[in-house]
Amino acid sequence: MSTDTPAPLPFTTPVTAALLRGALDVERTEAGLLPHRLPAAARAQAPDGQIALAEAQPSGVRLAFRTRATVVELAARRTRTVYQGVPPRTGGLYDLLVDGVLAAQGQASGGNVLDVDMTTGATHFRTGPAGSVRFDGLADRDKHVEIWLPYNERTEVAALHTDAPVTAAPASGRKVWLHHGSSISHGSDAASPTTTWPARAALLGGVELVNLGLGGGALLDPFTARAMRDTPADLISVKIGINLVNADVMRVRAFAPAMHGFLDTVREGHPDTPLLVVSPVLCPIHEDTPGPSVPDFSGLGEGRVRFAAMGDPEDRATGKLTLRIIRDELARLVAQRSADDPHLRHLDGRALYGEADAAELPLPDALHPDAATHLRMGDRFAALAFGAEGAFAPS
């Protein structure tokens, strides 16, 4: 792999929607095609820039094609998000898979930068040139190739430059798994796009992933429920809780009806589809302390930002939510609904990351899992959901 462009390649294939998997919409820009993970109708109802920023970062979105090419170069323009006062993150990686196996990784050159002030929410946009990511030394044979786009960078894809023709991959025939969750499902601090826990689980489970993990955006929004209702899927999961607590957006009285409404909407389009409700993974700061959570910059001297819970545990008496309360409510709600919905199941998120895991692999910023934890969660979800007794077990 190299991000250089040493010589022009003889074949150019514009990126079209036919080459993309995992996107619900595409937008034509001056730089190419921008994949969206929410449709235009949902984006129009989003209340702020948080959803817009998250859904345009293509977590789970990939190009899928067949080719004999030994060199593949993707022309793209990335937009990196940089938080002022926070050590910059490593640029987003592209994962290239050949016949389902990771063969190479790379980073794109050039790109825009979105500067964000975490204390005020103010942003400043700096434009930059389009770039590319190049993969060399691929096997000289007909093969199925996937390029998974960075989960943490908005990415406009323009064209594939190759040394052999490219054709869009035919439909795989595998089941489509539609998943919705928070920044942890979005990818948080995973090492690369195929090692976010949903991507890892999808690859192990042999399914096609549509990832609606939206950083900061798992808030039971009706527009997200409608997007899920209208998206073809064979398997569906909803992982909910942490954003409701750390954003401090509702109380116990509102939570259960909102969750019922979200599931009712999903069921309008998928009345008999296996549907798995996943409660929050362990997060010690919010187990018994309500939100909101705020960034703690005291560790910047050590190159670290952590999060702290600002709520008062006494406020549980007045209906403020904690993760423990949400888990209890979700278990009760799913038990109630499953009496009339035999395809509805519940999974306690602590089975993916619990007390023993927190002792071994503590959350680095007190809120998000690290790369090793993503792999562990993906492995466990695959075993629990796609295994013989799981909600997504083969018929």
C-alpha positions in Angstrom: 0.0 0.0 0.0 1.1 3.5 -0.7 -0.6 6.9 -0.8 1.7 8.0 -3.6 0.6 8.1 -7.2 3.8 7.1 -9.1 2.2 6.5 -12.5 -1.2 6.9 -14.2 -3.2 3.7 -14.3 -5.0 2.7 -17.5 -8.5 2.1 -16.2 -10.7 4.6 -14.5 -14.1 3.7 -13.0 -16.3 6.4 -11.5 -17.7 5.5 -8.2 -21.5 5.1 -8.4 -24.1 3.9 -5.9 -23.8 0.4 -7.5 -20.3 0.1 -6.1 -21.3 1.0 -2.5 -22.6 -1.2 0.3 -23.9 0.0 3.7 -25.1 3.5 2.7 -28.8 4.5 2.7 -28.3 7.5 0.5 -25.7 9.2 -1.7 -25.1 12.8 -2.6 -23.3 14.1 -5.6 -20.7 16.7 -4.7 -18.0 18.5 -6.7 -15.5 16.0 -5.3 -17.5 12.9 -6.1 -20.1 10.8 -4.3 -20.8 11.4 -0.6 -22.3 8.3 1.2 -24.9 9.0 3.8 -26.0 6.6 6.5 -29.4 8.4 6.9 -31.8 9.2 4.1 -32.4 12.8 3.1 -35.8 12.9 4.9 -34.2 11.9 8.2 -31.3 14.4 7.8 -33.8 17.2 7.2 -35.3 16.6 10.6 -32.0 16.3 12.6 -32.1 19.1 15.2 -28.4 20.0 15.1 -25.0 19.4 13.5 -24.2 16.4 15.6 -26.3 14.0 13.6 -25.1 15.5 10.3 -21.5 15.1 11.3 -22.0 11.5 12.5 -24.1 10.1 9.7 -21.7 11.4 7.0 -18.8 9.5 8.5 -19.2 6.2 6.6 -18.9 3.6 9.4 -19.6 0.2 7.8 -19.7 1.7 4.2 -17.6 0.0 1.7 -17.0 -0.3 -2.0 -17.5 -3.9 -3.4 -16.3 -5.0 -6.8 -14.6 -7.7 -8.8 -11.3 -7.2 -10.7 -8.0 -8.8 -11.7 -6.2 -5.6 -10.8 -2.9 -5.8 -8.9 -3.0 -2.0 -8.3 -6.1 -0.2 -7.0 -6.2 3.5 -6.2 -9.2 5.2 -4.8 -9.5 8.9 -5.5 -11.3 10.5 -2.5 -11.6 13.7 -0.4 -11.7 13.2 3.3 -12.8 15.6 6.0 -11.1 15.1 9.3 -12.6 16.4 12.6 -10.0 17.9 15.0 -11.0 18.9 18.5 -9.2 22.0 19.8 -7.0 21.4 22.8 -7.1 17.6 22.3 -4.2 15.6 20.8 -5.0 14.9 17.2 -6.2 11.4 16.4 -4.5 9.2 13.8 -6.0 9.7 10.4 -8.7 7.4 9.3 -7.7 4.1 7.8 -9.1 2.3 4.7 -9.2 -1.5 4.9 -8.9 -3.5 1.7 -10.3 -7.0 1.8 -9.7 -9.6 -0.9 -12.2 -12.5 -0.9 -13.2 -11.5 2.7 -9.6 -11.4 4.1 -7.8 -8.2 5.1 -5.1 -7.7 2.5 -3.9 -4.1 3.0 -4.6 -0.8 4.9 -3.9 2.8 4.0 -4.6 6.4 4.6 -5.8 9.0 2.1 -3.7 12.1 1.3 -5.0 15.7 1.3 -8.5 16.6 2.6 -10.4 19.1 4.6 -10.3 19.8 8.3 -13.2 20.6 10.6 -11.9 22.3 13.8 -14.3 21.9 16.8 -14.1 23.8 20.1 -15.5 21.2 22.6 -16.2 23.9 25.2 -18.4 26.1 23.0 -19.4 23.9 20.1 -18.0 26.5 17.6 -16.5 25.1 14.4 -14.1 26.3 11.7 -13.8 24.6 8.3 -10.5 24.5 6.4 -10.6 23.3 2.8 -7.9 21.1 1.4 -7.2 19.2 -1.8 -8.7 15.9 -2.9 -6.3 12.9 -2.4 -6.1 9.2 -2.9 -5.2 5.9 -1.3 -3.3 3.3 -3.3 -3.0 -0.4 -2.8 -0.2 -2.3 -4.7 0.8 -5.9 -5.0 -2.6 -7.5 -5.1 -3.0 -11.1 -6.5 -3.2 -11.3 -10.3 -6.5 -13.2 -10.4 -10.2 -12.5 -10.5 -11.2 -11.6 -7.0 -13.9 -10.0 -4.8 -12.5 -6.7 -3.4 -13.9 -4.5 -0.7 -12.6 -1.1 0.4 -14.0 -0.2 3.8 -14.1 3.6 4.3 -12.8 5.2 7.5 -15.5 5.2 10.2 -14.3 8.6 11.6 -13.8 10.7 8.5 -16.4 12.1 6.1 -15.4 10.7 2.8 -16.3 11.7 -0.7 -15.3 9.0 -3.2 -14.7 9.9 -6.8 -13.1 7.1 -8.9 -11.2 3.8 -8.9 -7.9 3.8 -10.9 -6.7 0.3 -11.6 -4.5 -1.7 -14.0 -7.5 -4.0 -14.9 -11.2 -3.5 -15.5 -13.6 -3.2 -12.5 -17.2 -4.4 -12.3 -19.6 -3.9 -9.4 -19.9 -7.0 -7.2 -23.1 -8.9 -7.6 -25.5 -9.3 -4.6 -23.9 -11.6 -2.1 -27.1 -13.4 -1.2 -26.1 -13.0 2.5 -28.5 -11.7 5.1 -28.6 -7.9 5.8 -28.0 -6.9 9.4 -29.3 -3.4 10.2 -27.9 -2.1 13.5 -28.4 1.2 15.4 -26.4 2.4 18.3 -24.2 5.2 19.8 -20.6 6.2 19.2 -19.5 2.8 20.5 -21.4 1.2 17.6 -20.2 4.0 15.3 -16.6 2.9 16.1 -15.3 5.2 18.8 -11.6 4.2 19.2 -11.5 1.1 17.1 -8.3 0.5 15.2 -9.8 0.5 11.7 -13.2 0.2 9.8 -13.4 -3.6 9.9 -12.5 -3.8 13.6 -15.3 -1.7 15.0 -17.4 -4.2 17.0 -20.3 -4.3 14.5 -18.0 -4.8 11.5 -16.1 -7.5 13.4 -19.4 -9.2 14.3 -20.8 -8.9 10.8 -17.7 -10.5 9.2 -17.7 -13.3 11.7 -21.5 -13.8 11.2 -21.3 -13.8 7.4 -23.8 -11.0 7.0 -24.0 -7.7 5.2 -23.8 -4.8 7.6 -25.8 -1.5 7.5 -24.4 0.4 10.5 -26.5 3.2 11.9 -24.3 3.7 14.9 -24.3 7.4 15.3 -21.9 9.2 17.6 -24.0 11.0 20.2 -27.2 10.2 18.2 -28.8 7.1 19.8 -31.6 9.1 21.3 -34.7 7.3 20.1 -35.3 9.9 17.4 -38.4 9.1 15.4 -36.6 10.0 12.1 -34.0 7.2 12.8 -36.8 4.7 13.6 -38.5 5.6 10.2 -35.2 5.2 8.4 -34.9 1.7 9.9 -38.5 0.9 9.1 -37.9 1.7 5.4 -34.5 0.0 5.1 -34.6 -3.6 3.8 -33.1 -5.9 6.4 -33.2 -9.5 7.5 -31.8 -8.9 11.0 -32.2 -5.8 13.2 -30.6 -4.7 16.4 -31.0 -1.6 18.5 -28.4 -0.8 21.2 -29.7 2.0 23.4 -29.0 3.8 26.6 -25.7 5.5 27.0 -26.6 8.6 24.9 -29.8 9.0 26.8 -27.9 9.2 30.0 -24.8 11.2 29.0 -26.9 13.7 27.1 -29.5 13.8 29.9 -32.4 14.2 27.5 -35.2 12.4 29.2 -36.6 10.9 32.5 -37.9 7.5 33.3 -41.5 8.6 32.6 -40.6 9.4 29.0 -38.2 6.5 28.4 -40.4 3.5 28.2 -43.1 5.1 25.9 -40.3 6.5 23.7 -38.8 3.1 23.4 -42.1 1.5 22.7 -42.7 4.1 20.0 -39.3 3.5 18.4 -39.9 -0.3 18.2 -43.4 0.2 17.0 -42.1 2.2 14.1 -39.4 -0.3 13.2 -42.0 -3.1 13.3 -44.3 -1.2 10.8 -41.7 -2.1 8.1 -40.4 -5.3 9.6 -43.2 -7.1 11.5 -41.5 -10.5 11.6 -37.8 -9.7 11.3 -35.6 -10.9 14.2 -35.2 -7.8 16.4 -32.6 -7.7 19.2 -32.7 -5.0 21.8 -29.2 -4.5 23.4 -28.8 -2.7 26.7 -25.7 -0.6 27.5 -22.3 -2.1 28.1 -20.8 -1.3 31.4 -19.7 2.3 31.9 -18.7 2.9 35.6 -19.2 6.6 35.7 -22.9 6.3 34.7 -23.9 3.0 36.3 -25.6 4.8 39.2 -24.8 8.5 38.4 -27.0 10.4 36.0 -25.8 12.6 33.2 -24.8 14.8 31.7 -21.2 13.8 31.0 -18.7 16.4 30.2 -15.1 16.3 28.9 -12.4 16.6 31.6 -9.3 18.3 30.2 -7.2 18.0 33.3 -5.3 15.1 31.7 -4.3 17.0 28.6 -0.7 17.3 29.9 -0.6 13.5 29.5 -2.2 13.6 26.1 -5.6 12.4 27.4 -9.1 13.7 27.7 -11.5 11.9 30.0 -15.2 12.2 30.6 -16.9 12.8 34.0 -20.5 12.3 35.1 -22.0 15.6 36.3 -25.3 14.3 37.7 -26.3 13.6 41.3 -27.1 10.0 42.2 -29.9 11.4 44.5 -31.7 12.6 41.4 -32.6 9.0 40.5 -35.5 9.6 43.0 -36.9 12.2 40.7 -36.7 10.1 37.5 -33.2 10.8 36.1 -31.8 7.9 34.1 -28.7 5.8 34.9 -27.5 2.8 32.9 -28.6 0.4 35.6 -32.2 1.9 35.5 -32.2 1.7 31.7 -31.1 -2.0 31.7 -33.9 -2.8 34.1 -36.5 -0.9 32.0 -35.3 -2.5 28.8 -35.5 -6.0 30.2 -39.0 -5.4 31.5 -40.1 -3.8 28.3 -38.8 -6.6 26.0 -40.4 -9.2 28.3 -43.7 -7.4 28.0 -43.6 -7.0 24.2 -42.2 -10.5 23.5 -45.5 -12.0 24.7 -47.0 -10.9 21.4 -43.7 -10.6 19.4 -41.9 -14.0 19.3 -39.1 -12.5 17.1 -38.1 -9.9 19.7 -35.1 -10.7 22.0 -33.1 -8.9 24.6 -29.3 -8.9 25.3 -27.8 -7.4 28.4 -24.9 -5.3 27.1 -22.7 -6.3 30.0 -22.4 -9.7 28.3 -20.3 -7.8 25.7 -18.4 -5.7 28.2 -18.8 -6.1 31.9 -17.2 -5.9 35.3 -14.3 -8.3 34.6 -13.6 -6.6 31.3 -13.5 -3.2 32.9 -10.9 -4.4 35.3 -8.8 -5.8 32.5 -9.5 -3.3 29.8 -10.8 -0.1 31.4 -12.4 2.5 29.2 -9.5 4.9 28.3 -11.6 8.1 28.5 -14.2 6.6 30.9 -16.8 6.5 28.1 -15.5 4.7 25.0 -13.8 1.3 24.5 -10.4 0.9 23.0 -9.4 -1.1 20.0 -8.9 -4.4 21.9 -12.3 -4.0 23.5 -14.0 -3.5 20.1 -12.6 -6.9 19.0 -13.7 -8.6 22.2 -17.2 -7.1 21.9 -17.5 -8.1 18.2 -16.4 -11.6 19.0 -18.9 -11.9 21.8 -21.8 -10.4 19.9 -21.1 -12.8 17.0 -21.2 -15.8 19.4 -24.3 -14.6 21.3 -26.4 -13.3 18.4 -25.3 -15.5 15.5 -24.7 -18.6 17.5 -27.0 -21.6 17.7 -29.1 -20.1 20.5 -28.9 -16.5 19.4 -31.5 -14.1 18.2 -29.9 -14.2 14.7 -29.2 -17.9 14.6 -29.7 -19.4 11.1 -33.2 -20.9 10.6 
